Amino acid sequence: MYLNKDTEVYASFAEKAGNKGCIVFNNAFMFYNMNAIYKSFSVPDISKAVDGAFALGFKGFAVSRPYKSHDRILSLNASDEVKEIGAANTVVIKEGEATTYNTDYIAARDLLQKEKNITSLYILGAGGYSKAVQYAAKKLNIDYTVVTRREWYSIKDIKDSLVFNCTPAKVSTNESNKYIDSDPYSKTGLCLSRCQAGHQFTLYTDMPAPKRIFSCHQ
C-alpha cells in the first residue's frame, strides 16, 4: 500500500504515545487492503490535538488517560454510553461530524458475559475505567460493589467473588476469588485492550475486526 492524498488517517492521543495501537490497526488495514494509516501521538494539550484532527481531516482517533473525561472530548456529540459513563475513548468523524464512544465498556461487557454464575462483583477504583465497568455490569444486570481508596483495606476480606481491578495498583486477593486486571500487561488486561480496539476498528471502518489481529493471544 502506498500513501497518497486519499489515505484515511486515524490516530490515538495520549499523554505518552505507545506502539501497540499502531501495530494492530495498521495490520488490520493491510488485512483489508485499505488505504488508511494509524499513528499514535503524545499530546500535552488535548484540545489542540482535537482541533488538529478536524483541520487535517482525520477519520477518527482514540483517547487515552488522562483525556477520556476532558471537557473538549465530552463537548462532542456523545453516544448513550458516553453520556452515562462520562468518559469516552473513541471518536469517529464522518462528514465533519464527530461522535464519541466508549469501547472500554463494550470490552468489559464482553468479558463479563463469559463469566458464569457471578454471585458478587467487586469493582476496584472509581475512575473512568471503573465507571465503564459499572455501566457494563448494569447492562448485564449484575450487582456490584465499588471499592474506593477509602475502603482499600477491605479487599483482603473479599471471598468467593469476582474482583475487577480498574486501577494501576497491584492487588492481592483471596485465592477463592476470580481476578480480572485491567492492566494491559496482564493476561486479562491484554484481552480487554485488544477487544476494545477491535470494537474501535469496527466503529472506524464499519468492517469486522480481524480476529487473528485483535486476538488477546497475540
HURA-V18195 format. One record per backbone hydrogen bond with DSSP energy under -1.0 kcal/mol. CO is the residue of the C=O (numbers start at 1). NH is the residue of the N-H. If there is no record, write none. Layout:
# HURA-V18195
co=CO nh=NH
co=CO nh=NH
This chain:
# HURA-V18195
co=4 nh=7
co=8 nh=37
co=9 nh=59
co=10 nh=39
co=11 nh=62
co=12 nh=41
co=13 nh=64
co=14 nh=43
co=19 nh=23
co=20 nh=24
co=21 nh=25
co=22 nh=26
co=23 nh=27
co=24 nh=28
co=25 nh=29
co=26 nh=30
co=27 nh=31
co=28 nh=32
co=29 nh=34
co=34 nh=36
co=35 nh=8
co=37 nh=10
co=39 nh=12
co=41 nh=14
co=45 nh=49
co=46 nh=50
co=47 nh=51
co=48 nh=52
co=49 nh=53
co=50 nh=54
co=51 nh=55
co=52 nh=56
co=53 nh=58
co=59 nh=93
co=60 nh=11
co=61 nh=91
co=62 nh=13
co=64 nh=67
co=67 nh=70
co=68 nh=88
co=70 nh=74
co=71 nh=75
co=73 nh=76
co=77 nh=100
co=79 nh=83
co=80 nh=84
co=81 nh=85
co=82 nh=86
co=89 nh=63
co=90 nh=101
co=91 nh=61
co=92 nh=99
co=94 nh=97
co=97 nh=94
co=99 nh=92
co=100 nh=79
co=101 nh=89
co=101 nh=90
co=103 nh=107
co=104 nh=108
co=105 nh=109
co=106 nh=110
co=107 nh=111
co=108 nh=112
co=109 nh=113
co=120 nh=162
co=121 nh=145
co=122 nh=164
co=123 nh=147
co=124 nh=166
co=127 nh=131
co=128 nh=132
co=129 nh=133
co=130 nh=134
co=131 nh=135
co=132 nh=136
co=133 nh=137
co=134 nh=138
co=135 nh=139
co=136 nh=140
co=137 nh=142
co=138 nh=141
co=145 nh=123
co=147 nh=125
co=148 nh=151
co=149 nh=152
co=151 nh=154
co=152 nh=155
co=154 nh=157
co=155 nh=158
co=161 nh=178
co=162 nh=122
co=163 nh=180
co=164 nh=124
co=165 nh=182
co=174 nh=177
co=178 nh=163
co=180 nh=165
co=183 nh=186
co=186 nh=190
co=187 nh=191
co=188 nh=192
co=189 nh=193
co=190 nh=194
co=191 nh=195
co=192 nh=196
co=193 nh=197
co=194 nh=198
co=195 nh=199
co=196 nh=200
co=197 nh=201
co=198 nh=202
co=199 nh=203
co=200 nh=204
co=201 nh=205
co=202 nh=206
co=210 nh=214
co=215 nh=218
